[in-house]
């Protein structure tokens, strides 16, 4: 199982980052499920890419110049063959337009292998720590809560490139689709709402 985890993560991460992820703990059932879902999404994306490449090849073979719309669709199909959690990707599509989705992907790509660690390990850990403090009755003004909120905001800036419109759209996706965005199908919306309010109060205190 550990070898499978390494091989599954090796598609996107360096060995040092994989070691960090494994030490932090990864649910094998979730990993296999995500691998399966990502493979199915990749097959769909590759089929779309195949169809658009075949169309473009036919146009060029017939000595016809492809129009801009065809080329843009091909570029988007090529970008869609990358790997992202399918449930989260679908949730993001409901709240972000094509330009915002591409900007988000570009910012994540610029972070390199660290992007996967930040999203899959650090970000969820921050939320878990904040929720543990909230349920323990810790005041949102507590320095520990404020530090978590500040780090979450720092991560948000990294993935949005400082684009407030983009980060606002992503926050809306988290607010309305917490189960999909967190990868936890059992995440209750009311619990996320309470945690969001808790963190917002910590931000106000800062």
N, C-alpha and C positions, 0 to 999 in steps of 0.2 A: 504493500500500500504506500509506503514512504517513497519507494522508487517511482511508482505511478505518479504520486504528487509532484515529485521533482520533474519528471518528464512532461507532465501536463503544464506545469508552471514555466518550464524551460522555453516554451514557445514564445514567451514574452519577457522573461526576466533573466537577469544574470544570476550566477550561483550564489553570490553573497546575499542578494536580495531574497532569493528562495530560502536560504537558511534562516533569515530573519522571519520570513512568513511562517515557516514550519515551526520555529521555536515559539512564535506567538500563538500557534494553534490554528489548524484549518480543518473544518468539518469535511471528511472524505465524501459523505453523501452529497453535500452541497457542491463540492468540487466536481464530482462526476456528473451531477445534474447540470452544472454550469457548462462543463465541457460538452455534454450532449447537446444542450440548447445552443451553445455557440457554434457547434458543428452544423446543426440544422440551419441556423441563421446564415452560416457561411455558404452552405449548399444553395440556399435561396439566392444569396447575393451573387454567387458565381454563375448561377443559371441566368440571372438578369444581365450580368456582364457578358456572358456567352452570346445571348441574344443581341445585345447592342453591338458587340464586336462583329458578329456575323452580318448585321445590317450595314455597319460601316464598311466592312470588307466588300460586300456586294456593291455598295455605292462606288467605292474606289475602283473595283474591277471593271465596272461599267463606265469608267472615266468620268464619273459625276463627282462634283465637289460637295462634300457633306456640309450641311448648314450648321450654324452656330449651336442651334438647339440640340442637334445630334451629338455634337462634341461635348456639350455641357452634360448631357445625360450620360455619356460614356465616362466622363471624369467623375461624376457622382457615383456611378456604378462601380468604378475602380476603387474609390474611397470606401465604399460600403463593404468591401471584402475584408476590412480590418476586424479586430475582435473587441466587442463590448458586450456587457451583459444584455441579452436580448430584451428582458423585461424592462430594465432601466432605459435602454435605447428607445423602446416603444413609448415609454412614459415621456421621455424627453421630446420625442417627435410630436407629442400632443401639445407641448408648450413652447417649443422653439421652432423658428423657421429654418429653412435650409442653410442660410448664411450663418445663423447662430450655431447650428449643429457643426458646420465645418470649422468655425472659429474655435469651438470647444475642443474638437478633435485636434486642431493645430496646436492649441495650448498644451494639451495632454501629451502630444507627440514631442513637443519641445522639452518636456520634463524627462523624457527617456524612460528607462526601466523604473525610475523612482515613482512614476505616475501610478503604476500598479500597486506598489507598496503603500503609497499614501492613501489610495482609494480603498484597498482591500484590507489593510491592517490598521494604519494609524487613524483614519477617519472613523471607522466603526468603533475602535477602542475609545476614542474621545467621547463619542456619543454614549457608550456604555458607562464610562466613568462619570459623565454628567448625570445620567439617569440614576446611577447608584447614589450619588450625592443628593439628588432631588428626593428620591424615595426615603433617604435617611433623614430628611428634614433639614438639610444644610441650607442656609440662607443664600440666595443668589448673589449677595454682595461678598460672600466668602472669596478670598483670593484664589483658592483652588478652582472655583467655578469660573471666575473671571479669566484665569489663564486658559482654561479650556475654550471659552468663548473666543478669546483672542486668537488662539491657534486655529480654530475652525474658520474664523474670518480670514486668517492668513492663507489657509489652504484654498478657500473660496477665491481669493484674489489670484492665486497661482493658476487655478484652472479656468478662470474667466479673463485673465490678462488685465484685470482692473476695469473691465467693461461692466459698469453697474447695471445696464439693461440686461446683459447676458446673465449676470449673477442673480438678478431678480427673477428672471425666467426659470432658472434652475431651482431657486428657493420655492417658487410656485409649484414646480414638479414634485419637490420633496413634500410640500404641504398637502398636496392633493393626491399623491400616489406614494405614500411612505413605504408600503410593502414592496412595490416594484423597485423603487430607488435604492432601498436598503438591502434588497436581495432576500429579505425575510418575509415570506408570504403570510406569516402570522402577526406581522407588526400592526397593532391596532392604531387607527387614526387618532383616537382620543389621547392615547399615551404620547404620541408624537406631538400632538398639539400642546399638551402640558409641558413637555420637555422644551419645545420651542419657546413657549412663554417664559419658562425658567431661564433659558439662555438669553432671551431678549432683555430680561431684567438685569442679568449680569452685565450685559453690554451697556445698559443705561447707567449702571453703577460705575462702569469704567469711564 
